[in-house]
């Protein structure tokens, strides 16, 4: 008896996902709020009478919500996503996460690595506020740059470079190049290790750089803000596994010889 393929069957390899207006709106709101947060709170810090610690708390809440909302938006019960397959939703989580992560590594983190000494002495300089906002909130690791913490940031920047290379290979090949998938998956492993090291060294040392008496300092800035880097790398690995299965089982291209 003939069988009919299910509409929920995974589609062939493709960088394009089905259209979802609702998902696009969530992405625009979430990642758009990230883009405007630095100039907005920098302006408030230097042109308002609001205490800088309160401004830092407001920004970390906004950024944390934006990260979770933007990265995991494809798991929300958005009506236009009802027909999406599991692998499509997974891809719509994995790609925003790695793009957001690599962008952070190669902008905010590399900027701190290059300028951390100047930043430490520039509390009242507007150019340094994107980093001082974090310090104002109580995370003193970005003020007192210890060698082990510097190395975490160095490895994060290297990880971003590796990941960007992987994404270039994937997009250039229309997601058929397994080398790009493997590079992106490797960055997920590094994300997991570095994030646990970030948490573990602070916990073992007795929280010397985090305010354990403050819900904002411990609960939001230390735990929740870095939460996506504990969860999403595993989803990247799951997505990469499904991609590799498709890439290695895809039929090889055929070539026709010209007729004489």
N, C-alpha and C positions, 0 to 999 in steps of 0.2 A: 504493500500500500504506500502511495506517495506521501511524503511528509512535507509540511510547510514550515519554512524557517520562521522562528519567533521574531517579532519586532523588537524584542528586548535583547536579541543577540548582539554581542560586541561587534562594532563596525571594524573595517580594516584600519590599518595604521593611518592616522591623519593628525595634523597639528590643529585642524579646525574642529570646533565643537558646535553642536546645534545652537541655534540662536536662543537666547534667553534674556529678554528685556529686564526681568526682575533681577537676575544675577548681575547684569551690567550695572543696574542702579545701585545695588548693594556695594559692588566694587568701587564705583565712583564716589559714593558717600564715604566709605571706609578709607580707601587709599587717598582720596582727596583731602580728607580731614588730616591725614598724616602730612601731606604736602604743605598745608597751610599752618600746621601747628607751630613750627619753628618761628616763622616771621610773626605770627600772632602773639605768642607768649614772650618773644623777645621784645616786642613793642610794649606789652603790658609791664614787663620787668623794668623798663627804663622810662616809661611815660605814664605810669599810674602810681597811686599810693598804696597799692596792694602789696602785702608782704611777699617777698620772693619765695619763701617756703610754701606759701599757699598757692602761688603761681606754679611752682614745681609740682605740687600735688595734683593740681587741676590738669596739668599737661600729661602727667604719667597715667592718670585715669583715662584721658582721651586717647592716648597712644595705645594703651593696653586694649581698650575696647575696639579700636580701629584694627589692630593686629588680629585679634580673634575673629571679628566680624568679617574682615576682608579675606583672611586666609581660609576660614572654614565656611564661607558663604555657600558653597555648593552642597553642603550638608543640611542647609536650612530647608523647611517645607515650602519652597517657592513653587507656585503652581506650574510654571513653565518648565520645571525640572522633573516633573513626574514621569516623563517618557525617557529620561536619560538612563543609561545603563550604569552599573556600579563603576566600571572602569572610566566612563566619561566623567562622573562626579569626582572620582579619585584624581584624574588628571587636572580637573578644575580646582582642586585643592593643592596638589603638588606643585604645579607651575607657579601660581601666585606666591606660594611660600618661598620657593627657591629664588624667584625674581626679587621679591621683597628682601629676602635675606642677603643675597649677593649685593643688592643696591646698598643696604646698610653697611656691609663689610667694606665696600669700595668707596664710600662717601664719609659717613660719620666716624667709623672706626679707623680708617686710614688717615683721616684728618687728625684724629686724636693722637695716633701713633707719631705722626710727623711733628705735631705742634704741642704735645702734652706739657712740655716744660714752659712754653709761653702761655698756654692756657691756664696753668696753675697760678701764674702771677697776673692774670688779666680778668679778675672777677668783675670789674666794672666796665669791661669793654664789650660792646654789643657783638662784635665778631665772635667772641668766645662763649656767648650765652648758650648756643646749642649744646655745649658740653657742661657748662656751669649749671644749667637747669637740672641735670642729673646729680651734680655735686650738691646743689642747694637742697635737694630732696634727701640727702643723707648718705649717698653711696660714695664713700671717701676713697675708693680704689681708683677712681678717675682723677683724684687730686694727688694722692701719694702713689706714684706709679712704681709699684714693686716689680722686680724682675720677672717673677712667675706670672703676674697679671699682664705685663707687657708681652710675654710670650704667647699668652692666650690670644691677644689681639693680633699679633703677627700671624699666628696660625689661621685665625679667622679671615684675615685679608688674603692669605695664600689660598684658603678654601674658596673664597669668592672668585679668585682668578681661575681656579680649576673649574668651578661651576659655570662661569661665563663661557669658557672654552667648550664645555659640554653642550650648553644651550645653543651656541653658534653651530656646532656640528649637527645638532638635532634639527634646527630650523632650516639650515641650508639643505639638508637631505630630506626635508619634509617628514621628519621623524622616522627615517628608515636606518639611520646610522647607529648601530649598537654601541659604538665607542662613546657617543654623546650620552647615551643612557647610563653607561657604566661610570662615566665621569660625574654625572649628576648624583648617581647613587652613592658614589664614594664620598661626596660632600655631605650626604645625609649621615653617614657613619661618623664623619669628623664632627658634625654638628652635635650629635648625641654625646660623643666623648667629651668635647669641650664644654658643653652645657653642664654635664654632671660634674666635671672638674671645677667649673665656676661655682656651682652650688656646694660641692663637697669641701673644697678648701676653706670656704667661708664658715661652713658649719663646724668643721673639725677645729678651726682656730677659735671658735667661740663668738662668731659674729663681730669681729673687730671693726668692720666697715659698714655694718647695717644696724639700724635702730630697731632693736627687738621690742622696744616699748611702744612702738608706733605701728598701727595697722597699715598705714600708708607705706611706711618704710619697709616693713617685713612682708606683709601680706600682698601688697600691690607691686611695689617697686622691685623687691627681690624675688618673690615667687611668681606672681601672675604675669608680670611683664615679660619674663623669660619663658613662660609656660609653653607658647607655641613651639619653641625649640626643643621641648621635651616630647611633644606629641607628634608634630608634623613630620619629622625625619622618618618615623616608622611608616607613615603614609607614603612618603617619597619612595621608600624601599619597596613597598607593596606595588605602587604604580610602576616602578622600574622593572619589577619582576614580570608584570603583565606585558609591558612594552617589549622586553627581551623575548618573551615567548612569541609575540607577533613578529618581531624582527627576524628571528632565527627560523621561523616557519613560513615566512612570506615567500611566494614563488620567485625564483630567480628571473630577472628580465631576459626576454628572448630577443634575438636579433635575426632579422631576415636578410639573406644575401640578395643583392640586386639581381634581377633576372637578366640573363645574357641577351 
